[in-house]
Amino acid sequence: MLIDEELTLKKLELFLAFMRSGNLSRAAGELGTSTVSVHRAIHSLESALRCPLFKHEGRNLIPLESAYVLEEKAQKLIHVTQELVRLTREAAGFSAARFKLGALYSLTVKTVPLLIMGLKLRRSELNIDLILGSNVDLLYKLKNMELDAILVALDDSVSDPDCEQLPLFSDDIFLAVPNDSPFANRAEVDLAELCDATFITLTQGYATFRDGERVFQQAGFAPKVAMQVNDIFTLLSMVSSGVGYALLPGRIAAVYENRVRLIPLQAQYHLQQHIGVVFLKAKERDPNLLALLAECRMYSRQP
């Protein structure tokens, strides 16, 4: 049997409001509409169903057995439809109960905790999953809907026509040395002096790896790499133990501050990382994402 096009969910909602209140005015007030709209919806349902739902006693509408059957089934239909909408939006990542945030390891020192605290204040019911990785890995997961937003270095590796970016801050690149290094008390360092030194780097895919390559090119030498690691905290541990030097962003200064020094590079090697949030254009109206972006804008205005 074909369903008449006049049988709509909105009319069923109006019908259910009337059945609950037993009064056109109260039903209209509950849904923020007019009594005429409620009355028309009821008559339209009777036309679509091709049977009466009420009998008239004066100006009153008295439900028939058919109205009670429709009420029971319509309540279930509205509930199923609401669940359908919720699950569909969650599958697409819209206003889900969980928010999946990707970030660089180095941003967990300060930026990520502050943003998560702010996001929880805005949406206390939200559960947040934090996934750490490189620029390349995080963008891949974002594009595959495994993440809702990523906090990364805004370079060519995350430039994508399907994504939007919101800058947060810029960060200088420094030479990281152990405290007992002969460079530890320098006001600045000429990187060319370290052409024979040993270095520790992150693996390819990390923005700091790519930035390091650019700085070494400016210095005119390829570094002697003792090892590559997958996170910045392991790298710092290697530097503090004297395994080698590293080029790192200033935001990690608070980590291992008693065992590692960050020495500014001379002006000719000056390079900055631009940090920001990246998200899919298709999800820019998601309430959870909008809350994060609001926090990011506040963070970017901090001195």
VEXMAR-536154 format. One line per field, with one value per residue: residue number from 1; chain; z, x, y of N, C-alpha, C in turn. Coordinates in nm, 3 decimals. Example, Ala and Ser with C-alpha at 12.3 -4.5 7.8 and 13.67 -1.06 7.14 Angstrom:
% VEXMAR-536154
nr	(1|2) $
kette	(A|A) $
nc3	(0.780|0.708) $
nc1	(1.319|1.285) $
nc2	(-0.569|-0.225) $
cac3	(0.780|0.714) $
cac1	(1.230|1.367) $
cac2	(-0.450|-0.106) $
cc3	(0.780|0.787) $
cc1	(1.320|1.290) $
cc2	(-0.330|0.003) $
% end
This chain:
% VEXMAR-536154
nr	(1|2|3|4|5|6|7|8|9|10|11|12|13|14|15|16|17|18|19|20|21|22|23|24|25|26|27|28|29|30|31|32|33|34|35|36|37|38|39|40|41|42|43|44|45|46|47|48|49|50|51|52|53|54|55|56|57|58|59|60|61|62|63|64|65|66|67|68|69|70|71|72|73|74|75|76|77|78|79|80|81|82|83|84|85|86|87|88|89|90|91|92|93|94|95|96|97|98|99|100|101|102|103|104|105|106|107|108|109|110|111|112|113|114|115|116|117|118|119|120|121|122|123|124|125|126|127|128|129|130|131|132|133|134|135|136|137|138|139|140|141|142|143|144|145|146|147|148|149|150|151|152|153|154|155|156|157|158|159|160|161|162|163|164|165|166|167|168|169|170|171|172|173|174|175|176|177|178|179|180|181|182|183|184|185|186|187|188|189|190|191|192|193|194|195|196|197|198|199|200|201|202|203|204|205|206|207|208|209|210|211|212|213|214|215|216|217|218|219|220|221|222|223|224|225|226|227|228|229|230|231|232|233|234|235|236|237|238|239|240|241|242|243|244|245|246|247|248|249|250|251|252|253|254|255|256|257|258|259|260|261|262|263|264|265|266|267|268|269|270|271|272|273|274|275|276|277|278|279|280|281|282|283|284|285|286|287|288|289|290|291|292|293|294|295|296|297|298|299|300|301|302|303) $
kette	(A|A|A|A|A|A|A|A|A|A|A|A|A|A|A|A|A|A|A|A|A|A|A|A|A|A|A|A|A|A|A|A|A|A|A|A|A|A|A|A|A|A|A|A|A|A|A|A|A|A|A|A|A|A|A|A|A|A|A|A|A|A|A|A|A|A|A|A|A|A|A|A|A|A|A|A|A|A|A|A|A|A|A|A|A|A|A|A|A|A|A|A|A|A|A|A|A|A|A|A|A|A|A|A|A|A|A|A|A|A|A|A|A|A|A|A|A|A|A|A|A|A|A|A|A|A|A|A|A|A|A|A|A|A|A|A|A|A|A|A|A|A|A|A|A|A|A|A|A|A|A|A|A|A|A|A|A|A|A|A|A|A|A|A|A|A|A|A|A|A|A|A|A|A|A|A|A|A|A|A|A|A|A|A|A|A|A|A|A|A|A|A|A|A|A|A|A|A|A|A|A|A|A|A|A|A|A|A|A|A|A|A|A|A|A|A|A|A|A|A|A|A|A|A|A|A|A|A|A|A|A|A|A|A|A|A|A|A|A|A|A|A|A|A|A|A|A|A|A|A|A|A|A|A|A|A|A|A|A|A|A|A|A|A|A|A|A|A|A|A|A|A|A|A|A|A|A|A|A|A|A|A|A|A|A|A|A|A|A|A|A|A|A|A|A|A|A|A|A|A|A|A|A) $
nc3	(0.000|-0.091|0.073|0.162|0.057|0.222|0.476|0.720|0.933|1.084|1.107|1.253|1.493|1.578|1.607|1.817|2.022|2.060|2.147|2.390|2.537|2.493|2.403|2.170|2.189|2.396|2.282|2.058|2.185|2.310|2.098|1.978|1.775|1.580|1.675|1.456|1.283|1.416|1.407|1.130|1.071|1.195|1.051|0.802|0.843|0.883|0.627|0.482|0.591|0.533|0.702|0.990|1.286|1.509|1.684|1.676|1.943|2.005|2.023|2.078|2.020|2.019|2.080|1.870|1.857|1.656|1.673|1.909|1.843|1.638|1.790|1.963|1.779|1.642|1.838|1.876|1.619|1.600|1.803|1.700|1.468|1.573|1.695|1.469|1.336|1.525|1.537|1.272|1.240|1.429|1.314|1.101|1.238|1.352|1.616|1.797|2.088|2.151|2.092|1.865|1.876|1.711|1.748|1.748|1.922|2.058|2.121|2.341|2.567|2.648|2.486|2.400|2.654|2.756|2.558|2.563|2.824|2.806|2.610|2.744|2.940|2.788|2.672|2.867|2.873|2.682|2.565|2.517|2.289|2.254|2.003|1.908|1.678|1.360|1.125|0.867|0.921|1.086|0.920|0.728|0.882|0.952|0.702|0.651|0.822|1.077|1.269|1.425|1.427|1.385|1.544|1.425|1.246|1.020|0.720|0.386|0.392|0.505|0.350|0.190|-0.033|0.072|0.330|0.606|0.772|1.086|1.222|1.513|1.664|1.622|1.609|1.695|1.564|1.738|1.847|2.018|2.301|2.534|2.886|2.955|2.726|2.510|2.378|2.538|2.684|2.501|2.344|2.095|1.805|1.534|1.297|1.115|1.247|1.357|1.174|1.184|1.391|1.575|1.518|1.636|1.501|1.428|1.269|0.913|0.792|1.012|1.096|1.214|1.131|0.854|0.869|0.991|0.787|0.601|0.742|0.772|0.504|0.452|0.611|0.471|0.485|0.519|0.792|1.031|1.120|1.408|1.502|1.438|1.576|1.695|1.847|2.013|2.278|2.335|2.172|2.305|2.538|2.438|2.355|2.601|2.720|2.587|2.339|2.095|1.910|1.839|1.629|1.734|1.813|2.000|2.181|2.341|2.550|2.826|2.888|3.016|3.110|3.291|3.196|2.928|2.694|2.495|2.225|2.053|1.696|1.463|1.274|0.996|0.978|1.068|1.132|1.136|1.278|1.198|1.385|1.398|1.382|1.193|0.993|0.845|0.576|0.533|0.784|0.921|1.054|1.270|1.607|1.816|1.697|1.642|1.902|1.977|1.792|1.879|2.124|2.024|1.889|2.105|2.233|2.042|2.065|2.293|2.465) $
nc1	(0.084|0.059|0.192|0.021|0.111|0.040|0.065|0.267|0.559|0.566|0.297|0.210|0.344|0.208|-0.046|0.003|0.068|-0.178|-0.326|-0.204|-0.261|-0.531|-0.644|-0.672|-0.544|-0.352|-0.196|-0.099|0.052|0.247|0.407|0.475|0.317|0.020|-0.331|-0.489|-0.311|-0.273|-0.533|-0.572|-0.375|-0.474|-0.712|-0.597|-0.456|-0.665|-0.769|-0.553|-0.530|-0.773|-0.991|-1.195|-1.071|-1.160|-1.460|-1.711|-1.821|-2.005|-1.784|-1.575|-1.325|-1.349|-1.159|-1.160|-1.150|-0.970|-0.799|-0.660|-0.517|-0.357|-0.215|-0.058|0.108|0.224|0.376|0.581|0.689|0.784|0.977|1.154|1.233|1.362|1.577|1.692|1.779|1.965|2.160|2.242|2.358|2.562|2.714|2.815|2.971|2.859|2.780|2.822|2.843|3.102|3.414|3.670|3.991|4.282|4.638|4.970|5.250|5.408|5.233|5.095|5.210|5.123|4.923|4.715|4.603|4.488|4.300|4.130|4.031|3.884|3.699|3.557|3.434|3.254|3.103|3.009|2.914|3.049|3.261|3.604|3.836|4.181|4.417|4.742|5.000|5.176|5.187|5.117|5.000|4.783|4.630|4.550|4.381|4.188|4.073|3.958|3.749|3.804|3.888|3.780|3.888|4.213|4.517|4.785|5.099|5.079|5.144|5.255|5.189|4.941|4.771|4.474|4.200|3.953|3.950|3.946|4.136|4.248|4.453|4.668|4.910|5.255|5.580|5.922|6.213|6.463|6.798|6.842|7.017|7.213|7.255|7.524|7.659|7.899|7.774|7.571|7.556|7.547|7.433|7.328|7.353|7.563|7.461|7.621|7.854|7.812|7.847|7.980|7.865|7.649|7.309|6.969|6.657|6.305|6.081|6.003|5.724|5.653|5.616|5.830|6.047|6.056|6.094|6.344|6.501|6.494|6.632|6.886|6.960|6.986|7.206|7.395|7.476|7.437|7.296|7.455|7.283|7.202|6.987|6.634|6.321|5.980|5.835|5.834|5.907|6.061|6.272|6.370|6.459|6.670|6.841|6.896|7.040|7.275|7.304|7.278|7.234|6.944|6.694|6.435|6.096|6.011|5.803|5.833|5.993|5.946|5.961|6.185|6.340|6.544|6.742|6.785|6.875|6.744|6.872|6.883|6.889|7.115|7.029|7.017|6.926|6.675|6.355|6.008|5.742|5.401|5.125|4.806|4.448|4.292|4.017|3.740|3.561|3.304|3.205|3.180|2.967|2.908|2.813|2.993|3.244|3.229|3.237|3.499|3.642|3.574|3.710|3.969|3.996|3.992|4.225|4.417|4.424|4.561|4.835) $
nc2	(-0.119|0.217|0.502|0.787|1.112|1.317|1.226|1.298|1.328|1.561|1.633|1.418|1.468|1.699|1.591|1.407|1.583|1.704|1.483|1.436|1.667|1.718|1.946|2.207|2.461|2.427|2.225|2.359|2.559|2.403|2.317|2.548|2.669|2.752|2.727|2.681|2.551|2.308|2.205|2.185|1.995|1.764|1.719|1.680|1.444|1.264|1.269|1.167|0.912|0.816|0.772|0.848|1.013|1.140|1.234|1.487|1.680|1.929|2.192|2.038|1.784|1.447|1.164|0.875|0.511|0.460|0.682|0.632|0.402|0.504|0.691|0.528|0.388|0.600|0.726|0.538|0.547|0.813|0.809|0.613|0.747|0.975|0.844|0.737|0.970|1.065|0.854|0.845|1.100|1.077|0.874|1.011|1.181|1.408|1.608|1.400|1.182|1.142|1.295|1.299|1.383|1.470|1.513|1.660|1.516|1.705|1.909|1.835|1.929|2.184|2.316|2.129|2.028|2.270|2.340|2.117|2.132|2.371|2.296|2.097|2.249|2.391|2.186|1.972|1.713|1.578|1.322|1.287|1.168|1.137|1.129|1.072|1.166|1.198|1.478|1.377|1.123|1.197|1.364|1.179|1.013|1.201|1.259|1.017|1.010|0.922|1.089|1.395|1.648|1.798|1.893|2.045|2.113|2.375|2.318|2.224|1.955|1.923|2.062|2.072|2.047|1.972|2.053|2.287|2.546|2.677|2.907|2.892|2.955|3.062|2.912|2.908|2.737|2.561|2.473|2.179|2.082|1.885|1.968|1.969|2.027|2.189|2.395|2.481|2.720|2.918|3.221|3.218|3.004|2.905|2.696|2.567|2.509|2.262|2.063|1.822|1.693|1.462|1.379|1.349|1.264|1.309|1.073|1.053|1.240|1.381|1.723|1.858|1.707|1.767|2.044|2.050|1.939|2.151|2.353|2.237|2.225|2.498|2.542|2.408|2.138|1.780|1.616|1.397|1.129|0.966|0.818|0.770|0.863|0.807|0.987|1.304|1.314|1.087|1.156|1.385|1.264|1.114|1.319|1.447|1.246|1.255|1.135|1.262|1.575|1.788|1.940|2.136|2.251|2.550|2.515|2.294|2.355|2.340|2.074|1.839|2.050|2.082|1.928|1.960|2.209|2.473|2.630|2.934|2.964|3.116|3.413|3.361|3.103|3.105|2.977|2.915|2.725|2.697|2.659|2.502|2.431|2.177|2.083|1.906|2.053|1.968|1.919|2.153|2.271|2.120|2.092|2.013|2.048|2.322|2.421|2.351|2.508|2.762|2.768|2.747|2.990|3.167|3.083|3.151|3.423|3.475|3.634) $
cac3	(0.000|-0.098|0.183|0.112|0.081|0.328|0.605|0.751|1.073|1.151|1.140|1.362|1.615|1.617|1.653|1.948|2.119|2.091|2.226|2.527|2.606|2.476|2.380|2.057|2.232|2.469|2.184|1.977|2.271|2.336|1.980|1.927|1.650|1.601|1.688|1.319|1.228|1.478|1.354|0.991|1.071|1.230|0.936|0.693|0.876|0.854|0.481|0.434|0.639|0.476|0.809|1.095|1.409|1.618|1.662|1.726|2.043|2.014|1.970|2.125|1.940|2.105|2.007|1.841|1.875|1.553|1.721|2.010|1.770|1.572|1.894|2.009|1.673|1.608|1.942|1.844|1.495|1.631|1.879|1.606|1.378|1.649|1.710|1.335|1.312|1.615|1.496|1.142|1.263|1.499|1.216|1.020|1.327|1.387|1.751|1.863|2.230|2.159|1.999|1.842|1.847|1.680|1.779|1.755|2.058|2.121|2.163|2.467|2.678|2.695|2.402|2.404|2.781|2.770|2.466|2.611|2.943|2.758|2.539|2.844|3.006|2.694|2.646|2.977|2.848|2.571|2.591|2.419|2.262|2.202|1.923|1.877|1.559|1.274|1.033|0.759|0.977|1.138|0.807|0.669|0.968|0.940|0.572|0.657|0.924|1.203|1.361|1.401|1.404|1.417|1.580|1.353|1.182|0.896|0.607|0.264|0.415|0.546|0.257|0.123|-0.072|0.151|0.469|0.648|0.874|1.175|1.287|1.658|1.702|1.549|1.702|1.638|1.573|1.817|1.862|2.150|2.343|2.677|2.969|2.963|2.593|2.496|2.321|2.631|2.735|2.389|2.322|1.968|1.748|1.390|1.277|1.035|1.341|1.399|1.055|1.216|1.510|1.557|1.543|1.650|1.433|1.418|1.142|0.808|0.815|1.116|1.048|1.265|1.043|0.732|0.901|1.013|0.656|0.542|0.814|0.736|0.368|0.464|0.672|0.370|0.511|0.558|0.928|1.066|1.202|1.487|1.508|1.420|1.673|1.655|1.926|2.054|2.414|2.323|2.114|2.412|2.629|2.372|2.360|2.740|2.753|2.513|2.217|1.983|1.913|1.763|1.600|1.793|1.833|2.133|2.272|2.429|2.642|2.964|2.906|3.039|3.116|3.374|3.132|2.787|2.664|2.358|2.187|1.929|1.578|1.405|1.194|0.862|0.987|1.137|1.072|1.227|1.253|1.221|1.441|1.389|1.379|1.059|1.000|0.716|0.545|0.541|0.923|0.985|1.133|1.382|1.734|1.890|1.628|1.663|2.038|1.973|1.718|1.968|2.217|1.948|1.865|2.232|2.256|1.947|2.105|2.413|2.437) $
cac1	(0.000|0.134|0.166|-0.022|0.211|-0.009|0.098|0.403|0.601|0.529|0.155|0.198|0.387|0.097|-0.153|0.041|0.057|-0.321|-0.370|-0.152|-0.323|-0.676|-0.689|-0.601|-0.459|-0.238|-0.113|-0.031|0.151|0.356|0.493|0.504|0.246|-0.115|-0.439|-0.533|-0.218|-0.303|-0.662|-0.550|-0.295|-0.564|-0.800|-0.514|-0.427|-0.788|-0.779|-0.447|-0.559|-0.904|-1.082|-1.204|-0.996|-1.233|-1.599|-1.736|-1.924|-1.996|-1.655|-1.472|-1.289|-1.341|-1.086|-1.218|-1.054|-0.866|-0.704|-0.574|-0.425|-0.258|-0.129|0.039|0.204|0.295|0.477|0.695|0.750|0.859|1.095|1.247|1.285|1.460|1.696|1.750|1.851|2.080|2.261|2.296|2.448|2.680|2.795|2.882|3.053|2.794|2.724|2.829|2.876|3.248|3.486|3.801|4.085|4.419|4.735|5.112|5.296|5.462|5.126|5.037|5.277|5.043|4.809|4.606|4.530|4.406|4.186|4.037|3.962|3.785|3.594|3.475|3.351|3.147|3.019|3.051|2.872|3.128|3.378|3.706|3.945|4.300|4.501|4.866|5.069|5.242|5.101|5.070|4.910|4.662|4.547|4.490|4.270|4.083|4.006|3.882|3.645|3.844|3.910|3.691|3.973|4.353|4.604|4.907|5.172|5.010|5.237|5.203|5.143|4.800|4.696|4.379|4.080|3.836|3.971|3.965|4.239|4.239|4.584|4.670|5.029|5.378|5.681|6.057|6.292|6.585|6.890|6.830|7.145|7.215|7.307|7.670|7.714|7.972|7.685|7.459|7.551|7.551|7.315|7.279|7.450|7.574|7.440|7.732|7.957|7.778|7.842|8.034|7.796|7.547|7.175|6.852|6.543|6.179|6.066|5.937|5.581|5.641|5.651|5.962|6.145|6.064|6.154|6.485|6.566|6.510|6.737|7.016|6.991|7.036|7.340|7.484|7.526|7.343|7.335|7.482|7.169|7.229|6.863|6.506|6.223|5.842|5.770|5.927|5.953|6.174|6.381|6.426|6.531|6.797|6.926|6.940|7.136|7.398|7.313|7.296|7.159|6.819|6.626|6.302|6.020|6.024|5.693|5.867|6.096|5.917|5.990|6.327|6.406|6.664|6.841|6.801|6.867|6.707|6.958|6.837|6.974|7.146|6.919|7.008|6.860|6.547|6.240|5.895|5.628|5.271|5.039|4.664|4.353|4.244|3.893|3.673|3.460|3.172|3.161|3.204|2.851|2.889|2.821|3.115|3.354|3.215|3.283|3.645|3.692|3.560|3.823|4.092|4.004|4.032|4.365|4.503|4.432|4.643|4.966) $
cac2	(0.000|0.342|0.596|0.917|1.215|1.406|1.166|1.343|1.320|1.685|1.625|1.321|1.536|1.785|1.501|1.353|1.693|1.720|1.368|1.451|1.780|1.718|2.084|2.265|2.572|2.374|2.153|2.462|2.622|2.307|2.307|2.680|2.693|2.806|2.628|2.650|2.452|2.179|2.160|2.144|1.872|1.654|1.693|1.629|1.304|1.188|1.259|1.078|0.776|0.780|0.729|0.949|0.992|1.206|1.275|1.622|1.706|2.074|2.238|1.945|1.667|1.329|1.060|0.744|0.402|0.476|0.781|0.569|0.313|0.591|0.750|0.428|0.358|0.723|0.748|0.451|0.596|0.935|0.767|0.548|0.850|1.053|0.761|0.729|1.094|1.070|0.757|0.886|1.213|1.029|0.800|1.113|1.260|1.533|1.617|1.270|1.189|1.135|1.382|1.239|1.491|1.431|1.619|1.629|1.488|1.825|1.999|1.788|1.997|2.297|2.354|2.031|2.030|2.392|2.333|2.014|2.187|2.467|2.223|2.028|2.350|2.425|2.068|1.884|1.575|1.525|1.238|1.325|1.074|1.205|1.041|1.142|1.116|1.295|1.552|1.289|1.020|1.259|1.408|1.058|0.973|1.303|1.242|0.892|1.028|0.859|1.200|1.509|1.765|1.769|2.005|2.009|2.221|2.412|2.323|2.162|1.818|1.923|2.147|1.984|2.124|1.932|2.092|2.426|2.562|2.792|2.921|2.911|3.030|3.028|2.860|2.906|2.614|2.578|2.359|2.117|2.024|1.851|2.077|1.970|2.050|2.316|2.497|2.501|2.856|3.012|3.303|3.167|2.911|2.890|2.552|2.513|2.459|2.127|1.978|1.690|1.643|1.358|1.431|1.263|1.327|1.237|1.003|1.128|1.258|1.484|1.857|1.894|1.642|1.845|2.174|2.024|1.925|2.285|2.426|2.176|2.270|2.635|2.536|2.354|2.003|1.675|1.576|1.257|1.091|0.846|0.741|0.839|0.817|0.835|1.091|1.408|1.291|0.994|1.234|1.467|1.175|1.080|1.439|1.468|1.141|1.280|1.053|1.353|1.700|1.785|2.066|2.119|2.375|2.608|2.481|2.182|2.405|2.302|1.932|1.813|2.179|2.074|1.840|1.997|2.351|2.511|2.741|2.998|2.957|3.246|3.466|3.301|2.972|3.125|2.908|2.903|2.636|2.760|2.555|2.534|2.320|2.143|2.006|1.889|2.154|1.904|1.909|2.282|2.314|2.028|2.166|1.980|2.115|2.467|2.449|2.346|2.624|2.878|2.760|2.774|3.135|3.229|3.048|3.224|3.564|3.487|3.695) $
cc3	(0.000|0.017|0.123|0.151|0.189|0.468|0.638|0.900|1.149|1.193|1.253|1.495|1.667|1.672|1.794|2.056|2.158|2.177|2.370|2.603|2.601|2.443|2.268|2.098|2.304|2.376|2.101|2.059|2.295|2.221|1.916|1.793|1.681|1.615|1.550|1.258|1.286|1.420|1.212|0.983|1.100|1.113|0.820|0.717|0.847|0.704|0.428|0.472|0.586|0.581|0.915|1.217|1.531|1.580|1.728|1.828|2.074|1.947|2.011|2.026|2.034|2.028|1.989|1.867|1.777|1.599|1.823|1.946|1.703|1.674|1.937|1.904|1.637|1.711|1.914|1.719|1.520|1.707|1.787|1.513|1.448|1.668|1.577|1.305|1.397|1.568|1.363|1.157|1.335|1.404|1.127|1.105|1.371|1.525|1.820|2.010|2.252|2.055|1.987|1.791|1.822|1.707|1.767|1.900|2.130|2.173|2.293|2.588|2.736|2.618|2.416|2.538|2.797|2.681|2.513|2.734|2.902|2.689|2.637|2.920|2.918|2.675|2.746|2.954|2.745|2.620|2.479|2.411|2.200|2.131|1.879|1.755|1.482|1.190|0.931|0.810|1.021|1.026|0.741|0.751|0.963|0.812|0.570|0.769|1.054|1.310|1.324|1.373|1.441|1.447|1.528|1.309|1.046|0.784|0.488|0.289|0.458|0.461|0.173|0.089|0.008|0.294|0.486|0.758|0.958|1.249|1.437|1.702|1.615|1.650|1.631|1.655|1.642|1.803|2.004|2.184|2.490|2.757|2.975|2.827|2.591|2.438|2.421|2.678|2.625|2.383|2.191|1.908|1.596|1.361|1.199|1.124|1.377|1.280|1.081|1.336|1.473|1.597|1.561|1.579|1.453|1.282|1.040|0.833|0.923|1.060|1.092|1.183|0.917|0.757|0.925|0.882|0.592|0.609|0.780|0.594|0.369|0.521|0.579|0.401|0.545|0.694|0.937|1.166|1.274|1.494|1.481|1.517|1.632|1.742|1.987|2.195|2.420|2.269|2.221|2.510|2.571|2.377|2.501|2.783|2.674|2.387|2.095|2.004|1.831|1.734|1.641|1.809|1.979|2.230|2.368|2.536|2.785|2.993|2.917|3.056|3.202|3.310|2.987|2.775|2.519|2.323|2.057|1.816|1.528|1.301|1.057|0.861|1.048|1.061|1.178|1.182|1.285|1.261|1.431|1.391|1.235|1.074|0.863|0.696|0.563|0.683|0.996|1.068|1.250|1.515|1.814|1.829|1.649|1.803|2.044|1.903|1.800|2.068|2.147|1.920|1.992|2.259|2.168|1.984|2.233|2.377|2.440) $
cc1	(0.088|0.095|0.133|0.080|0.168|0.023|0.244|0.432|0.561|0.383|0.132|0.241|0.275|-0.020|-0.122|0.032|-0.089|-0.371|-0.322|-0.231|-0.475|-0.733|-0.604|-0.503|-0.334|-0.143|-0.032|0.080|0.271|0.455|0.522|0.440|0.107|-0.217|-0.491|-0.444|-0.245|-0.432|-0.648|-0.473|-0.383|-0.655|-0.721|-0.479|-0.548|-0.805|-0.677|-0.474|-0.693|-0.997|-1.087|-1.121|-1.072|-1.380|-1.618|-1.849|-1.917|-1.867|-1.541|-1.450|-1.269|-1.273|-1.169|-1.112|-0.940|-0.759|-0.608|-0.474|-0.316|-0.163|-0.020|0.148|0.287|0.403|0.601|0.768|0.834|0.987|1.199|1.311|1.389|1.589|1.769|1.834|1.978|2.193|2.325|2.394|2.575|2.773|2.874|2.969|2.991|2.729|2.718|2.864|3.027|3.307|3.628|3.896|4.224|4.515|4.877|5.151|5.338|5.354|5.059|5.103|5.189|4.913|4.691|4.533|4.440|4.283|4.083|3.962|3.853|3.668|3.501|3.386|3.232|3.050|3.059|3.017|2.959|3.245|3.480|3.813|4.060|4.389|4.623|4.934|5.135|5.141|5.035|4.969|4.777|4.571|4.478|4.368|4.155|4.004|3.921|3.779|3.677|3.870|3.816|3.768|4.116|4.427|4.743|4.982|5.109|5.112|5.175|5.144|4.996|4.716|4.605|4.253|3.956|3.841|3.980|4.071|4.212|4.372|4.570|4.789|5.146|5.488|5.817|6.120|6.424|6.676|6.877|6.961|7.135|7.282|7.458|7.737|7.793|7.886|7.578|7.445|7.560|7.422|7.248|7.388|7.443|7.569|7.554|7.844|7.933|7.776|7.896|7.965|7.694|7.411|7.074|6.737|6.416|6.173|5.996|5.786|5.554|5.687|5.792|6.073|6.165|6.129|6.304|6.561|6.592|6.625|6.874|7.057|7.046|7.177|7.441|7.542|7.412|7.386|7.370|7.374|7.197|7.106|6.744|6.405|6.084|5.770|5.875|5.981|6.068|6.296|6.449|6.508|6.667|6.894|6.981|7.044|7.267|7.413|7.336|7.217|7.030|6.772|6.480|6.231|6.026|5.916|5.726|5.969|6.073|5.947|6.141|6.406|6.531|6.774|6.869|6.788|6.826|6.782|6.906|6.938|7.002|7.039|6.905|6.940|6.720|6.432|6.131|5.800|5.500|5.173|4.893|4.578|4.305|4.120|3.830|3.567|3.319|3.117|3.167|3.086|2.823|2.907|2.948|3.236|3.348|3.262|3.436|3.701|3.680|3.674|3.955|4.107|4.044|4.180|4.457|4.518|4.514|4.779|5.076) $
cc2	(0.125|0.433|0.732|1.024|1.315|1.353|1.197|1.332|1.446|1.683|1.526|1.383|1.627|1.704|1.449|1.461|1.715|1.605|1.379|1.557|1.779|1.854|2.143|2.375|2.523|2.300|2.252|2.528|2.533|2.305|2.442|2.709|2.747|2.694|2.588|2.542|2.313|2.121|2.110|2.013|1.751|1.618|1.634|1.482|1.217|1.168|1.160|0.933|0.723|0.718|0.838|0.911|1.046|1.221|1.411|1.622|1.854|2.119|2.146|1.832|1.550|1.216|0.933|0.638|0.415|0.576|0.721|0.472|0.395|0.652|0.652|0.405|0.482|0.754|0.665|0.501|0.720|0.901|0.703|0.650|0.937|0.975|0.747|0.853|1.101|0.978|0.794|1.001|1.170|0.953|0.895|1.205|1.391|1.523|1.481|1.288|1.184|1.229|1.329|1.347|1.434|1.545|1.567|1.604|1.616|1.919|1.954|1.853|2.106|2.313|2.259|2.031|2.153|2.388|2.230|2.063|2.285|2.400|2.152|2.126|2.387|2.309|1.959|1.738|1.504|1.442|1.262|1.218|1.152|1.103|1.121|1.081|1.228|1.370|1.460|1.188|1.081|1.309|1.289|1.014|1.073|1.282|1.116|0.892|0.955|0.965|1.314|1.638|1.727|1.899|1.973|2.135|2.249|2.430|2.250|2.024|1.811|2.019|2.058|2.062|2.089|1.985|2.243|2.430|2.686|2.804|2.945|2.996|2.986|2.998|2.854|2.768|2.645|2.456|2.307|2.046|1.983|1.962|2.083|1.990|2.181|2.429|2.543|2.645|2.962|3.094|3.265|3.080|2.915|2.740|2.489|2.460|2.313|2.030|1.838|1.626|1.536|1.414|1.317|1.334|1.245|1.167|1.091|1.131|1.361|1.618|1.897|1.827|1.725|1.981|2.159|2.009|2.060|2.362|2.368|2.214|2.412|2.638|2.471|2.217|1.908|1.621|1.427|1.213|0.959|0.757|0.832|0.778|0.865|0.937|1.182|1.387|1.190|1.068|1.320|1.383|1.138|1.198|1.458|1.365|1.156|1.197|1.141|1.481|1.685|1.927|2.050|2.253|2.420|2.566|2.368|2.224|2.357|2.156|1.913|1.944|2.178|1.990|1.875|2.149|2.371|2.639|2.802|2.980|3.098|3.284|3.399|3.164|2.982|3.059|2.894|2.794|2.712|2.651|2.597|2.409|2.303|2.055|2.000|1.997|2.096|1.901|2.043|2.332|2.220|2.102|2.137|2.050|2.266|2.506|2.448|2.469|2.752|2.883|2.794|2.923|3.209|3.204|3.130|3.371|3.585|3.550|3.591) $
% end
